[in-house]
């Protein structure tokens, strides 16, 4: 939902919906209670209801647009169910909920949206209410909203999943059991359905109660496939960190159905986790023998052979595969990882003499192999041989990047300019982005900005170009440009979580507009509560506002989700500033092993004067 704070003009006064204060044209602010001639709050409601058509349009944006990569437990999908037009009262509550959410008042937003959901038969409203309640961690309200959503859209698995998750959080195990049964009915007791159930129960935070709920479900589903059940229970045990129990259950799943590849590979992974390499290898070997044509499984088996001290057997397995271009690349990478550079070179030479039906595909994988071997000149030649097919654009971009890396930035830019002559908007957009990226890597940020300015003259509505320019502007400290571009992105895509997060983080990091920053970050969090960068921003804005305990909670979770050096920089800073210097150093050391050149990490350590 686009952040919109409508100001309604009433006579000489301006009324801001969602509060009980008026703004006179002079800018003086007074409360309703202290104004003799002020409108009563119910009058404001009446005025807002006049905007029902506008609110309906806002709801269509806020509730019907599904954010990309949205977490399933927060209601990722909405059915195509359509209802009669929603009442003015409900639309008022929807608007109030969106406005309060944009102001950072999630509790108020939850209250308004929950009431709207209860008064409406539109599942989209209940879905939105569920998402906001999840973001606010208001689990009782989340369970009510999700239950309403599931009632209005009973065929939607995500609705039942959200309801079960929230009910488990508040201890409503009977309600959760009902929702889980619905999930299993809709999934027809499939492997995916049972895995979803195990994930739900693992999120309950009470392993003993989760096991009890699962037992109740099993008693009521006597015809369930026993192997599927053991597999699901193994997954649940693993998520509860009961590895030995997880392995025993996986072993029983294999005994029930010894030809299921996913059961065998899962048991193998658990055995390896328990430091039982021979057992793990045997399970993976059995899986491979059942499906030797499974490309990924075969490569995983070869890797495991190598890691258990059997590199020759690994080579034999890969040599026995159908020698496609991607298999040849995998074999070359294997030899390089084993430190056998001469063997890798011999394979590369053999690769060049092999014939394949699709020579363009061969050139693409051969170019990647050349890069891995450090033969960038040859890689450039090979990428240049790709003139058609789905890899043509990728090859052209990579060729230009390698040319720049070889020191000829001018030639790289010429190639990209030539690429823009194609009547293909994607090629034009990607070539501009690549040119800006090359210049940024050359530390020519202002030149990169000029390139993006030119690009946006040609493609003014490109979200990718606007977003990239905003990030570069933020790096340069040009906050007004960054904010302008990100708000333009949000005008086109109001639920673009990345843009909401980027704008909120920029304001939190480089200005003191903390309340506004937090409102934006929270909107992003509503959309993608498990995205590490957004969780990191939640922690950073809490730190900037002095809420250190809350900051640590979010930042620790972000670091668990993604071992990103920038997250480590933030987490380490909060730990350092709260006196936990040893833990800060430990996290920074780990991050340095991941990327010792990370600018944010280096700047943080230097600024704080930390000695690692």
ABEGO torsion letter per residue (X at the ends): XBBBBBBBBBEABBBBBGBABBBBAAGBBBBAAABAABBBAAAAAAAAAAAAAAAAAAAAAAAABBBBGBBAAAGABBBABBBBBBBAAAAAAAAAAAAAAAAGBAAAAAAAAAAAAAABABAAAAAAAAAAAAAAGBAAAAAAAAAAAAAABAABAAAAAAAAAAAAAAGBAAAAAAAAAAAAAAAGGBAAAAAAAAAAAAAAGBAAAAAAAAAAAAAABAABBAAAAAAAAAAAAAAAGBAAAAAAAAAAAAAABAABAAAAAAAAAAAAAAGBAAAAAAAAAAAAAABAABAAAAAAAAAAAAAAGBAAAAAAAAAABBBBAAAAAAAAAAAAAAGBAAAAAAAAAAAAABBBABAAAAAAAAAAAAAAAGBAAAAAAAAAABABEAAAAAAAAAAAAAAAAAGBAAAAAAAAAAAAABBBAAAAAAAAAAAAAAAAAAGBAAAAAAAAAAAAAABAABAAAAAAAAAAAAAAGBAAAAAAAAAAAAAABAABAAAAAAAAAAAAAABABAAAAAAAAAAAAAABAABAAAAAAAAAAAAAAGBAAAAAAAAAAAAAABBBAAAAAAAAAAAAAAGBAAAAAAAAAAAAAABAABAAAAAAAAAAGBBX
